[in-house]
Amino acid sequence: MSKTFQEHLQQAIFFENRGFNNEAKKHYDILKPNLHLLETEGLIRISQFYDSQREYDVVFNASKAAIEKSGNIQVLAPLFITSWEYVSKDVKYIEWLLNQPGIEYVPEVRLYIARYLFIEGKQDKAYMISLEIAEKQEREFRGNPSGHKLYVDTVLNLVELEFLFKNYTQSRFQLRKLIYLHTDRLAREQDIAYWSIILDEISNFVTRADWESINAKLSGDVKVIGHFYKELSQSALTKQTVEQLQNNRFIDEALETKRESYIRLIMRMSSQSNWFEGIEEDRIKAPNDLLTALLYADYLKSYRPDDLKDFWKSEFLKHADRSEAIKAYWNANKQQNETETNMNLNDCEVTFLGGGEKIGGTSILISVRGHHLLIDAGMHLHEDTYHPDYSPMFEKGITFDDVDALLISHAHMDHTGAVPYVHNLRPNLPIYATEATTHLMKLLLTDTVRIGQETDPTIYNEQDVQSTIFSINPIDFYQPFHVPSKEDNWKITYYPSGHILGAGAIHIEMKGISILFTGDYSIDEQKTVKGLDLPDNLKVEILITESTYGFLPTNASVARSRQEHLFLESLKRTMEKGGSMLIPAFAVGRAQEIVLILKDAYREEKYLPFNLFLDGRVTDVCQVYQRFAEQHRYINPACYQSDEEESLFFGGGVQAAQYIYSNRRGSHFTFDNFIDDYIMPGNNCVVASSGMLSDNSASARYAERLIEEERNAISFTGYMDEESPGQHLLQTSKMGEEFSVKINGSEKEVHARIESFRLSAHASREQILQLILDLQPKKVFLMHGEHERRYDPIQTMVPGEKIYPSLIDLLSYLKEKIKVIPAFNGRSYRLNDN
């Protein structure tokens, strides 16, 4: 900058510091046409001065120029946003701001941008940014409670977004974080009370000991409703309050709809015979309201009982975290299950040899009066012994010679990785699985041998795998078959569980006892397979169900379609930066889902707008899926059209990376060459095994090269074991500081974006609960989950189960109706125990 400009800047600052703004402005005005000549400090001073003068066009240009020159974004971003509101309102500028270095340290601005993007129809992007902000603010609030106002802002934003996305249980979870905040951490009480009314949580809010001080900060219709619920909680509803509700319409449309439901509730409570008149119209106006649903269910129960069950089936997932809905749904289903059976459960038990309170090594012994079945034989993850501990079975005097058969639910290694071990102990033990499961097991077990023998010399070999595969009896879904057992037979039926290709829920009948083992299951339909498909009239006395997502809050309860949209939005963000995205994925199931999600998103284009490479065992598994798709077996027909010439998984820009490079000695084009020439230039997506980023895996090799560049991303898409490298990387990245991790044996600084999406093939907490209520068994065993983990609240006056009740907490509302047993490894449970 010339000396003259420098002198004008110094004079402007001199006068401004002394309060002579008119004189300062004369010098600043001379600089306005030449902003490009100023350094960042000068641009910041000009931005701040003209902001005070409300000359927002200058502020806009000066702050933008300063940001482009890497000026202090924490100072500049608020100035830019304020001026943008007056000058531009063009969304491209705030999207530009989102991509500037350091913007993550200005959460107030990012939150504003997220809300504006939502209004502009960019809902997925807005939601993703909101989740990122909320996660960071929650972490900071935990360590520094003084920042409670921004914390309240970010959580309220999520409450509203989740509600608008019709994810009501997640919205209530976010809201309860605020309802139960300590008094000195509360802010925006009016807004919290408003959303408490909308989401039917106001009854919890008004029971706080400090409610009167909170109530003093409320106003208008919100205050009226708060007072109404306070009187209800004290069983002291006054005539004055009733008349106030009946005679005064509310201004807010949503609150007016609630007022009408309160009037109907009062009529119902006072036993007025016409209380239900107009209730059909109420349902149309408030289709997602809990109180309206409960009143409508009361009406159906009295006047249209045949419709009650179907009504709750369609409504339940919206309100599955509320005791009123759980009890109502149970009672609606009870009509079909009221016939009591005199089961003889003596000498019947279930022994969990693995897969009880944690994921890994699933193996369950079913014993019915001297007859024994084994379900699954999985591999433990990150433990010294890879196979389940069968000593509890042996201590009962039961050997593998006493077991009638081994039933395999699906091919994942935590369910099948020890099948060769069991087969070696009893080579003639009958083994049953679907044909698809057998094909996938062959691939995965062979891979396990190759990797495992490097670290565990006791593991089985390739000959053991071949012998095991040849011993499996193929079965079909829906086709009952019998397993001989002494003088009797087990009756077995597999039903599609919707988890991965060939996965089945196993229905077992013996001596008049009906047992269902769900295996891992998905209620939602996926791209590759449909969801769990059980007969409507299936009788189940004993239910053994996975509970993977039944305990800690995850985004698993967010609609599958929403998760896919968020994933695609993240991919677009990476490509806009010219980066590459690595997706570590389970070779079976998750990888195929991701490929089809991407191909479906760009189905109108002949080629994907980026390179999609598959690597590791993913490629081989895709070929198995392809084979079954062409046979129209197991695969979701919606994802495969027989008249298409193109491969389901390959073509259109999808390539197998290992077909391009070679790791053979003497090869002229190795993996490192491939990374340098194909991946590092950017605009790539790589789907590679393993999903947990295990050392020496295909995904770990990519992560080692990609993780140090800010333009890249590593996106996890499913469950990760607590001890896995992937989980360590994800959790460490949430600390919000620069850090380094060991990836594939190398210490690396992490600059790439690390994120997680739940493109899960498991049921959510709410879906598991609904299945249990649908089947109404006498006993439920919860397995494949972390029974003792709970949400850890921040600065609240109640424990975590009040804010996010686990599956066990929710089922406790039915403790008089159903016996719920969290299963633990090494324990046997008698079925006749009360």
C-alpha positions in Angstrom: 0.0 0.0 0.0 1.3 3.5 -0.9 2.5 5.9 1.8 -0.5 8.1 1.1 -3.0 5.4 1.7 -1.1 4.3 4.8 -1.2 7.9 6.1 -5.0 8.1 5.5 -5.5 4.8 7.4 -3.4 6.0 10.3 -5.2 9.3 10.4 -8.6 7.5 10.3 -7.7 5.3 13.2 -6.3 8.2 15.1 -9.6 10.2 14.9 -11.8 7.1 15.4 -10.0 6.2 18.6 -10.7 9.6 20.0 -14.3 9.6 19.0 -14.1 12.0 16.1 -16.0 9.9 13.7 -16.8 12.6 11.1 -13.1 13.3 10.7 -12.3 9.6 10.7 -14.9 9.0 8.0 -13.2 11.6 5.7 -10.0 9.5 5.6 -11.8 6.1 5.5 -13.9 7.4 2.5 -10.7 8.0 0.6 -9.7 4.3 1.1 -13.1 2.9 0.0 -12.4 2.6 -3.7 -9.0 0.9 -3.1 -9.9 -1.8 -0.6 -7.9 -4.3 -2.6 -4.7 -2.4 -1.7 -5.3 -2.7 2.1 -3.8 -5.4 4.4 -6.1 -7.4 6.6 -5.9 -5.2 9.7 -6.9 -2.2 7.7 -9.8 -4.0 6.1 -10.9 -5.1 9.6 -10.9 -1.5 10.9 -12.8 -0.3 7.8 -15.4 -3.1 8.2 -15.9 -2.3 11.9 -16.1 1.5 11.3 -18.6 1.3 8.4 -20.6 -1.2 10.4 -21.1 1.4 13.1 -22.1 3.8 10.3 -24.5 1.3 8.8 -22.9 1.6 5.4 -23.2 -2.1 4.8 -22.1 -2.2 1.2 -18.6 -1.2 2.3 -18.7 -3.6 5.2 -19.6 -6.4 2.8 -16.8 -5.8 0.4 -14.1 -5.0 3.1 -14.9 -8.0 5.3 -15.0 -10.3 2.3 -11.6 -9.1 1.1 -10.2 -9.5 4.6 -11.5 -13.0 4.9 -9.9 -13.9 1.5 -6.6 -12.6 2.9 -7.0 -14.9 5.9 -8.0 -12.2 8.4 -9.4 -13.0 11.8 -12.6 -14.8 10.8 -14.0 -14.7 14.3 -14.2 -10.9 14.0 -14.9 -10.8 10.3 -17.6 -13.4 9.9 -20.3 -11.6 12.0 -19.5 -8.4 10.1 -19.8 -10.2 6.8 -23.1 -11.8 7.7 -24.7 -8.6 9.1 -23.8 -6.7 5.9 -24.8 -9.6 3.7 -28.3 -9.4 5.2 -28.6 -5.8 4.0 -26.7 -5.9 0.7 -27.0 -9.3 -1.0 -29.1 -12.1 0.4 -27.5 -14.3 -2.3 -27.1 -17.7 -0.8 -23.8 -18.4 -2.7 -22.0 -15.9 -0.5 -22.9 -17.6 2.8 -22.0 -21.0 1.2 -18.7 -19.4 0.3 -18.2 -18.3 3.9 -18.9 -21.9 5.1 -15.8 -23.1 3.2 -13.4 -20.5 4.6 -10.7 -21.7 7.0 -11.5 -21.2 10.6 -15.3 -20.8 10.2 -15.8 -23.8 12.5 -14.6 -21.5 15.3 -17.6 -19.1 14.8 -20.5 -21.4 15.8 -23.0 -18.5 16.1 -22.4 -17.6 12.4 -22.6 -21.2 11.3 -25.8 -21.7 13.2 -27.3 -18.6 11.5 -26.2 -19.9 8.1 -27.7 -23.3 8.8 -31.0 -21.8 9.6 -31.0 -19.6 6.4 -30.0 -22.6 4.2 -33.0 -24.5 5.6 -35.3 -21.7 4.7 -33.8 -21.7 1.2 -34.7 -25.3 0.8 -31.2 -26.7 1.4 -32.4 -28.8 4.2 -29.9 -31.6 4.2 -26.9 -29.2 4.2 -28.6 -27.2 7.0 -29.2 -30.3 9.0 -25.6 -31.6 8.6 -24.2 -28.3 9.7 -26.6 -28.1 12.7 -25.5 -31.6 13.8 -21.8 -30.6 13.6 -22.4 -27.4 15.6 -24.4 -29.2 18.2 -21.9 -31.9 18.7 -19.1 -29.4 19.2 -21.2 -27.2 21.5 -22.2 -30.2 23.6 -18.6 -31.1 24.1 -17.6 -27.6 25.0 -20.6 -27.1 27.3 -19.6 -30.3 29.2 -16.2 -28.7 29.9 -17.3 -25.1 30.2 -20.9 -24.6 31.4 -20.6 -20.8 31.2 -21.4 -21.1 27.5 -25.0 -22.2 28.2 -26.7 -19.6 26.0 -25.1 -20.8 22.8 -25.7 -24.4 23.9 -29.4 -23.7 24.3 -29.5 -22.0 20.9 -27.9 -25.0 19.2 -30.1 -27.6 20.9 -33.3 -25.7 20.2 -32.3 -25.5 16.6 -32.1 -29.2 16.5 -35.4 -29.6 18.3 -37.0 -27.6 15.5 -35.2 -29.4 12.7 -36.0 -32.9 14.0 -39.6 -31.9 14.4 -39.8 -30.5 10.9 -38.2 -33.8 9.6 -41.0 -35.7 11.6 -38.4 -37.4 13.7 -40.3 -36.8 16.9 -38.5 -39.2 19.3 -35.2 -37.5 18.4 -36.7 -34.1 18.8 -38.0 -34.9 22.3 -34.5 -36.3 23.2 -33.0 -33.0 22.2 -35.7 -31.1 24.1 -35.3 -33.0 27.3 -31.6 -31.9 27.5 -33.1 -28.4 28.0 -36.2 -29.2 30.1 -34.0 -30.7 32.8 -31.1 -28.2 32.7 -29.9 -26.8 36.0 -31.6 -23.5 36.8 -28.5 -21.3 36.3 -28.0 -22.9 32.9 -31.5 -22.2 31.5 -32.1 -19.6 28.8 -34.9 -18.9 26.3 -37.5 -20.3 28.7 -40.3 -19.1 26.5 -39.0 -21.1 23.5 -38.3 -24.2 25.6 -41.8 -24.1 27.0 -43.3 -23.6 23.6 -41.6 -26.7 22.2 -42.5 -28.6 25.4 -46.1 -28.0 24.5 -45.8 -28.9 20.9 -44.0 -32.2 21.7 -46.1 -33.0 24.7 -43.3 -32.7 27.2 -44.8 -29.8 29.1 -46.0 -32.1 31.8 -42.4 -32.8 32.7 -41.3 -29.2 32.5 -44.0 -27.9 35.0 -42.9 -30.5 37.6 -39.6 -28.8 38.2 -39.1 -27.5 41.7 -38.3 -24.0 40.3 -41.3 -23.9 38.0 -42.6 -20.7 39.5 -39.5 -18.8 38.7 -39.6 -20.2 35.1 -43.3 -19.4 34.8 -42.5 -15.8 35.7 -40.5 -15.5 32.5 -43.3 -16.9 30.3 -46.0 -14.9 28.5 -49.0 -15.2 26.3 -50.6 -18.5 25.3 -47.5 -20.4 26.4 -48.0 -19.2 30.0 -51.7 -20.2 29.9 -50.9 -23.7 28.8 -48.1 -24.0 31.4 -50.6 -23.0 34.1 -53.1 -25.6 32.8 -50.6 -28.4 33.0 -49.4 -27.3 36.4 -52.9 -27.6 37.7 -53.3 -31.0 36.1 -50.1 -32.2 37.7 -51.5 -31.2 41.1 -55.0 -32.7 40.3 -56.4 -29.2 40.9 -57.9 -28.0 37.6 -59.9 -24.9 38.3 -63.0 -23.6 36.6 -61.2 -20.4 35.7 -58.5 -22.2 33.8 -61.0 -24.3 32.0 -63.1 -21.3 30.9 -59.9 -19.5 29.8 -59.1 -22.4 27.5 -62.6 -22.7 26.2 -63.3 -19.1 25.5 -60.0 -17.6 24.3 -58.5 -18.6 20.9 -54.7 -18.7 20.7 -52.8 -16.7 18.2 -50.2 -19.3 17.3 -51.8 -21.8 14.9 -50.0 -24.8 16.4 -51.0 -23.8 20.0 -54.6 -23.2 18.8 -54.6 -26.8 17.6 -53.3 -27.9 21.0 -56.0 -25.9 22.8 -58.7 -27.8 20.9 -57.2 -31.1 22.1 -57.1 -29.8 25.7 -60.7 -28.9 25.5 -61.5 -32.4 24.2 -59.4 -33.9 27.0 -61.3 -31.9 29.6 -64.6 -33.1 28.1 -63.3 -36.7 28.3 -62.2 -36.3 31.9 -65.6 -34.9 32.9 -67.3 -37.9 31.1 -69.2 -35.7 28.6 -71.0 -38.1 26.2 -70.2 -36.0 23.2 -66.5 -35.6 23.9 -65.5 -37.4 20.7 -67.5 -35.3 18.2 -65.2 -33.8 15.6 -62.3 -36.0 16.6 -61.8 -37.2 13.0 -61.2 -33.5 12.0 -58.8 -33.2 14.9 -56.8 -36.1 13.5 -56.5 -34.5 10.1 -55.4 -31.1 11.6 -52.9 -32.7 14.0 -51.8 -36.1 12.5 -48.6 -36.2 14.6 -49.8 -35.0 17.9 -49.5 -37.4 20.9 -52.4 -36.2 22.9 -54.7 -36.2 19.8 -53.5 -39.8 19.0 -54.3 -40.9 22.6 -57.8 -39.4 22.4 -58.4 -40.8 19.0 -57.3 -44.3 20.2 -59.8 -44.0 23.1 -62.5 -43.2 20.6 -61.6 -46.2 18.4 -61.5 -48.5 21.4 -65.0 -47.6 22.3 -66.6 -47.3 18.8 -64.3 -48.9 16.2 -62.2 -51.5 18.1 -61.3 -53.4 14.9 -59.3 -50.4 13.7 -57.4 -49.8 16.9 -54.5 -52.1 16.3 -53.8 -50.8 12.8 -54.0 -47.3 14.0 -51.3 -47.8 16.7 -49.2 -49.8 14.3 -49.0 -46.7 12.0 -48.6 -44.2 14.8 -46.4 -45.9 17.3 -42.9 -45.1 16.0 -43.7 -41.3 16.3 -44.3 -41.7 20.1 -42.3 -44.8 21.0 -40.4 -43.0 23.8 -43.5 -42.2 25.7 -45.0 -44.5 28.3 -48.6 -43.7 27.3 -48.0 -44.9 23.7 -46.2 -48.0 24.8 -49.0 -49.1 27.1 -51.7 -48.2 24.6 -49.9 -50.1 21.8 -49.5 -53.2 24.0 -53.2 -53.2 24.9 -54.2 -52.7 21.3 -52.2 -55.8 20.3 -53.3 -57.7 23.3 -56.7 -58.5 21.7 -55.1 -61.1 19.4 -52.8 -62.6 22.0 -55.2 -63.0 24.9 -55.4 -66.8 24.7 -53.3 -68.1 27.5 -51.3 -71.2 26.8 -50.2 -73.7 29.4 -46.6 -74.1 28.3 -44.4 -76.5 30.1 -41.1 -74.6 30.4 -39.6 -76.9 32.9 -36.1 -78.1 32.0 -35.8 -75.4 29.3 -33.1 -72.8 29.1 -31.0 -70.5 27.0 -27.3 -70.2 27.4 -25.4 -67.3 26.0 -21.9 -68.4 25.0 -21.2 -65.2 23.2 -22.9 -62.1 21.8 -24.8 -61.3 25.0 -23.8 -57.9 26.5 -21.5 -57.0 23.7 -21.1 -57.5 20.0 -18.9 -60.3 18.9 -18.7 -64.1 19.2 -22.4 -64.7 19.0 -23.3 -68.3 19.9 -26.4 -69.4 21.8 -27.4 -72.8 23.1 -31.2 -73.6 23.1 -32.1 -76.4 25.4 -35.6 -77.9 25.6 -35.9 -81.0 27.9 -32.7 -82.6 26.9 -32.7 -81.5 23.2 -30.1 -79.0 22.2 -29.6 -76.6 19.3 -26.7 -74.2 18.7 -27.4 -70.8 16.9 -24.4 -69.1 15.3 -20.7 -69.5 16.2 -19.2 -66.1 15.8 -15.7 -64.6 16.1 -14.7 -62.3 18.9 -13.4 -59.0 17.8 -10.1 -57.7 19.4 -9.9 -60.4 22.0 -7.2 -62.9 22.8 -9.4 -65.9 22.0 -11.2 -65.7 18.7 -13.9 -68.3 19.3 -16.7 -68.2 21.9 -16.1 -69.8 25.3 -18.0 -73.0 25.3 -17.0 -74.0 28.8 -20.4 -73.1 30.3 -22.0 -75.6 28.0 -19.4 -78.3 28.9 -19.9 -77.6 32.6 -23.6 -78.6 32.2 -22.4 -81.9 30.8 -23.4 -81.0 27.3 -20.8 -81.7 24.5 -21.0 -81.0 20.8 -22.1 -84.6 20.4 -25.3 -83.7 22.2 -26.1 -80.8 19.9 -28.6 -81.6 17.2 -27.6 -78.9 14.7 -25.9 -75.6 14.2 -28.2 -72.9 12.7 -26.5 -69.9 11.1 -28.4 -66.6 10.9 -26.1 -64.7 8.5 -22.6 -64.4 7.2 -21.0 -61.7 9.2 -17.9 -62.9 11.1 -19.3 -62.0 14.5 -21.8 -64.7 13.8 -19.9 -67.3 11.7 -16.1 -66.7 12.3 -15.9 -69.7 14.7 -18.0 -72.1 12.6 -14.9 -74.0 11.3 -13.8 -74.3 15.0 -17.0 -75.9 15.9 -16.9 -78.1 12.8 -13.5 -79.4 13.7 -14.7 -80.4 17.1 -17.6 -82.3 15.6 -17.3 -82.8 11.8 -20.6 -84.5 11.5 -22.7 -81.8 13.2 -25.5 -80.8 10.8 -25.1 -77.1 9.8 -27.9 -75.1 8.2 -27.8 -71.7 6.3 -29.3 -70.1 3.3 -27.4 -70.5 0.0 -26.4 -66.9 -0.1 -25.0 -67.1 3.4 -22.9 -70.1 2.4 -21.4 -68.3 -0.6 -20.6 -65.2 1.5 -19.1 -67.3 4.4 -16.7 -68.9 1.9 -15.3 -65.5 1.0 -15.1 -64.2 4.5 -13.7 -67.3 6.2 -11.0 -67.6 3.6 -10.1 -64.0 4.2 -10.1 -64.6 7.9 -7.6 -67.4 7.4 -5.3 -65.2 5.3 -5.3 -62.4 7.9 -5.7 -64.4 11.0 -2.9 -66.8 10.6 -0.4 -63.9 10.7 -1.5 -63.1 14.3 -3.1 -66.3 15.6 -1.4 -69.6 14.7 -4.3 -71.5 16.4 -6.9 -70.4 13.9 -8.2 -72.9 11.4 -6.8 -73.2 7.9 -8.2 -73.2 4.3 -8.9 -76.9 4.3 -11.0 -76.5 7.5 -13.0 -73.7 5.7 -13.5 -75.9 2.6 -14.7 -78.8 4.8 -17.0 -76.5 6.7 -18.6 -75.0 3.6 -19.2 -78.5 2.1 -21.0 -79.5 5.3 -23.6 -76.8 5.2 -27.1 -77.8 4.3 -28.8 -75.1 2.2 -32.3 -74.0 3.2 -34.9 -71.5 1.8 -36.9 -68.8 3.5 -40.4 -69.6 4.5 -39.9 -73.4 4.0 -40.1 -75.3 7.4 -37.7 -78.2 7.8 -37.1 -80.7 10.6 -33.9 -81.5 12.6 -34.0 -84.9 14.1 -33.4 -85.0 17.9 -33.6 -88.4 19.7 -37.2 -89.5 19.5 -38.4 -86.1 18.4 -37.8 -83.3 15.8 -37.1 -79.6 15.9 -39.2 -77.6 13.5 -37.2 -74.8 12.0 -38.3 -71.9 9.7 -36.1 -69.1 8.4 -37.7 -65.7 7.6 -35.8 -62.8 5.8 -34.3 -60.5 8.5 -33.5 -57.7 6.1 -29.9 -57.3 7.5 -27.7 -58.5 4.6 -28.0 -60.9 1.6 -29.2 -64.3 2.9 -29.7 -63.2 6.5 -32.6 -64.9 8.4 -34.6 -64.7 11.6 -34.9 -68.2 12.9 -38.2 -69.6 14.3 -37.8 -72.7 16.4 -40.5 -75.0 17.7 -40.1 -78.0 20.0 -42.3 -79.6 22.6 -45.0 -76.9 22.0 -42.6 -74.1 22.7 -42.1 -71.3 20.1 -38.8 -69.4 20.1 -37.8 -66.7 17.7 -34.2 -65.6 17.2 -34.2 -62.4 15.2 -30.5 -62.5 14.4 -29.4 -59.0 13.2 -32.3 -57.4 11.5 -33.5 -54.3 9.8 -37.1 -53.2 9.6 -36.3 -50.6 6.9 -36.1 -51.7 3.4 -32.6 -51.3 2.0 -31.3 -50.9 -1.6 -30.2 -54.5 -1.7 -32.6 -56.4 0.6 -36.1 -55.9 1.9 -36.7 -55.5 5.6 -37.7 -58.2 8.2 -40.6 -60.2 7.0 -42.4 -62.3 9.6 -45.9 -63.8 9.2 -48.7 -61.7 10.8 -49.9 -64.6 12.9 -46.5 -65.8 14.1 -46.8 -67.2 17.6 -43.7 -66.5 19.8 -43.4 -67.3 23.5 -39.6 -66.7 23.8 -38.0 -63.9 21.8 -34.2 -63.5 21.5 -33.5 -60.2 19.8 -30.5 -58.0 18.9 -30.4 -54.7 20.7 -27.4 -53.0 19.0 -28.9 -49.5 19.0 -31.2 -49.9 22.0 -29.1 -48.1 24.6 -27.1 -45.0 23.6 -28.5 -42.2 21.5 -27.4 -42.4 18.0 -28.8 -41.0 14.7 -30.0 -44.6 14.0 -33.5 -43.4 14.7 -33.3 -40.8 12.0 -35.1 -42.0 8.9 -33.0 -44.0 6.5 -33.8 -41.7 3.6 -32.6 -38.7 5.6 -29.3 -40.5 6.5 -28.7 -41.2 2.8 -29.3 -37.6 1.9 -26.9 -36.4 4.6 -24.3 -38.9 3.3 -24.7 -37.6 -0.3 -24.5 -34.0 0.9 -21.2 -34.8 2.6 -19.8 -36.4 -0.5 -20.8 -33.3 -2.5 -18.9 -31.1 0.0 -15.8 -33.2 -0.4 -15.9 -33.1 -4.2 -16.5 -29.4 -4.1 -13.2 -29.1 -2.3 -11.5 -31.2 -4.9 -10.9 -34.0 -2.4 -11.4 -37.7 -2.1 -13.7 -39.5 0.3 -12.8 -42.9 1.8 -15.7 -45.0 3.1 -14.5 -47.9 5.2 -17.3 -50.4 4.9 -18.2 -53.9 5.9 -17.4 -56.0 2.8 -20.8 -57.7 3.1 -23.9 -55.6 3.0 -22.8 -52.1 3.8 -20.5 -51.7 0.8 -23.2 -52.9 -1.6 -25.7 -50.5 -0.1 -23.3 -47.6 -0.5 -22.6 -48.4 -4.2 -26.4 -48.6 -4.9 -27.1 -45.4 -3.0 -24.5 -43.6 -5.2 -25.7 -45.1 -8.4 -29.3 -44.4 -7.6 -28.6 -40.8 -6.7 -27.1 -40.2 -10.2 -29.2 -42.6 -12.1 -30.1 -39.9 -14.6 -26.5 -39.6 -15.7 -24.6 -42.2 -17.7 -21.5 -41.9 -15.5 -21.0 -40.8 -11.9 -19.6 -37.2 -11.6 -16.7 -38.7 -9.7 -14.6 -41.8 -9.8 -16.0 -44.6 -7.6 -13.4 -47.3 -6.7 -14.1 -50.5 -4.8 -11.3 -52.3 -3.1 -10.6 -55.2 -0.8 -13.1 -58.0 -0.3 -15.8 -55.6 -1.3 -15.3 -56.4 -5.0 -15.7 -60.2 -4.5 -18.8 -59.8 -2.4 -20.4 -57.5 -5.0 -20.0 -60.3 -7.5 -21.8 -62.7 -5.2 -24.6 -60.1 -4.8 -24.7 -59.7 -8.5 -25.1 -63.4 -9.1 -28.1 -63.6 -6.8 -29.6 -60.5 -8.3 -29.5 -62.1 -11.7 -31.3 -65.1 -10.3 -33.9 -62.8 -8.7 -33.1 -64.4 -5.3 -33.0 -62.7 -1.9 -32.1 -59.3 -3.5 -34.7 -56.5 -3.3 -36.3 -56.6 -6.8 -36.7 -52.8 -6.7 -32.9 -52.4 -7.1 -32.5 -54.7 -10.1 -34.1 -54.5 -13.5 -33.6 -57.6 -15.6 -33.6 -55.7 -18.8 -30.7 -53.5 -17.8 -27.5 -54.4 -19.7 -25.3 -52.8 -17.1 -24.0 -54.6 -14.0 -25.9 -53.8 -10.8 -22.7 -52.8 -9.0 -20.1 -52.1 -11.7 -20.1 -49.9 -14.8 -21.2 -46.2 -15.0 -17.9 -45.1 -13.4 -17.6 -47.8 -10.8 -14.3 -49.7 -10.9 -12.5 -52.4 -8.9 -9.3 -50.7 -7.8 -7.3 -54.0 -7.5 -7.9 -54.7 -11.1 -5.9 -51.5 -11.9 -3.0 -51.9 -9.6 -1.1 -55.0 -8.5 0.9 -55.7 -5.3 2.7 -58.6 -6.9 6.5 -58.5 -6.8 7.9 -57.0 -10.0 4.7 -55.3 -10.9 5.2 -52.0 -12.6 2.1 -50.4 -11.2 1.6 -50.9 -7.5 -0.9 -49.6 -4.9 1.3 -46.6 -4.3 1.4 -45.7 -8.0 -2.4 -46.0 -8.0 -2.8 -43.7 -5.1 -0.5 -41.1 -6.6 -1.9 -41.2 -10.1 -5.6 -41.9 -9.5 -6.6 -40.9 -5.9 -4.4 -37.9 -4.9 -5.6 -35.7 -7.7 -9.1 -35.8 -6.1 -12.7 -36.2 -7.2 -12.7 -39.8 -6.0 -14.9 -41.9 -3.7 -13.4 -45.2 -2.4 -15.4 -47.9 -0.8 -13.0 -50.4 0.9 -13.0 -53.0 3.5 -12.7 -53.1 6.5 -15.5 -51.0 8.0 -13.5 -50.5 11.3 -10.3 -49.5 9.6 -8.4 -52.5 10.9 -4.7 -52.5 10.3 -3.5 -54.0 7.0 -7.0 -53.7 5.6 -7.7 -52.1 2.2 -9.4 -49.1 4.0 -6.5 -48.6 6.3 -4.0 -48.3 3.4 -6.2 -45.6 1.8 -6.6 -43.8 5.1 -2.9 -43.7 5.7 -2.5 -41.6 2.5 -5.6 -39.5 2.6 -5.9 -38.5 6.3 -3.4 -35.6 6.3 -5.1 -33.4 3.7 -8.0 -31.1 4.8 -9.8 -31.5 1.5 -10.4 -35.2 2.0 -12.9 -37.0 4.2 -13.2 -40.4 5.9 -16.8 -41.3 6.4 -17.8 -44.3 8.6 -21.2 -45.7 7.9 -22.0 -48.2 10.6 -21.2 -49.9 13.9 -17.6 -49.9 15.1 -16.2 -51.9 18.0 -15.0 -49.8 20.9 -11.4 -51.1 20.5 -11.2 -50.7 16.7 -8.9 -48.1 15.0 -11.9 -46.6 13.3 -13.7 -45.9 16.6 -10.5 -44.4 18.1 -10.1 -42.1 15.1 -13.8 -41.0 15.2 -13.8 -40.4 19.0 -10.4 -38.6 18.9 -11.6 -36.3 16.1 -14.5 -35.1 18.2 -12.1 -33.5 20.7 -11.9 -30.5 18.3 -8.2 -30.1 18.4 -5.4 -31.0 16.0 -4.1 -34.5 16.7 -2.3 -37.4 15.3 -3.2 -41.1 15.3 -1.6 -44.3 14.3 -3.1 -45.6 11.0 -1.9 -48.9 9.6 1.2 -48.7 11.7 2.1 -45.1 10.8 1.7 -42.0 12.9 -0.3 -39.4 10.9 -1.6 -35.9 11.6 -5.3 -35.7 11.0 -6.5 -32.9 8.8 -9.2 -34.7 6.8 -12.8 -34.5 7.9 -13.8 -37.5 10.0 -17.5 -38.2 10.2 -20.1 -41.0 10.8 -23.4 -41.8 9.2 -25.8 -44.5 10.3 -26.6 -46.3 7.0 -27.3 -49.1 9.3 -28.7 -52.5 8.7 -29.9 -52.8 12.3 -33.2 -51.9 13.8 -33.4 -48.7 15.8 -34.4 -48.5 19.5 -38.0 -47.7 18.5 -38.2 -50.5 15.9 -36.9 -53.1 18.3 -39.5 -52.0 20.8 -42.3 -52.1 18.3 -41.4 -55.7 17.3 -41.5 -56.8 20.9 -44.9 -55.2 21.3 -46.2 -56.8 18.1 -45.1 -60.3 19.1 -46.0 -60.0 22.8 -43.8 -62.9 23.9 -43.8 -64.1 27.5 -40.0 -63.5 27.8 -37.6 -61.3 25.8 -33.8 -61.8 25.9 -31.9 -58.8 24.7 -28.5 -59.5 23.3 -25.9 -58.0 20.9 -26.0 -54.7 22.7 -24.5 -52.8 25.6 -27.1 -53.2 28.3 -25.4 -51.2 31.0 -24.5 -48.1 29.0 -26.6 -45.0 29.3 -26.7 -41.5 28.0 -24.4 -39.2 30.0 -26.3 -35.9 30.5 -24.8 -32.5 30.7 -25.6 -30.0 33.5 -29.0 -31.6 34.2 -30.9 -32.3 37.4 -31.9 -35.8 36.3 -30.0 -38.9 35.2 -29.6 -39.9 31.6 -32.4 -42.4 31.4 -34.9 -39.6 31.9 -33.5 -37.8 28.9 -32.8 -40.8 26.7 -34.5 -43.9 28.1 -32.9 -47.1 26.9 -34.8 -50.1 25.4 -34.8 -51.6 28.9 -36.1 -48.4 30.5 -39.0 -48.2 27.9 -39.9 -51.9 28.4 -40.0 -51.3 32.2 -43.4 -49.7 31.6 -44.7 -53.2 30.9 -43.0 -55.0 33.8 -46.3 -56.6 34.8 -46.9 -57.8 31.3 -43.6 -59.1 30.0 -40.3 -60.4 31.4 -37.3 -58.7 29.9 -33.9 -60.2 30.4 -30.6 -58.5 29.4 -28.5 -61.5 28.4 -24.9 -61.8 29.6 -22.2 -64.1 28.2 -21.5 -67.3 30.1 -24.9 -67.3 31.8 -27.8 -69.7 31.4 -31.4 -68.6 31.9 -34.2 -71.0 32.8 -37.4 -70.3 30.8 -39.7 -71.1 33.7 -38.2 -68.5 36.0 -40.6 -65.7 36.9 
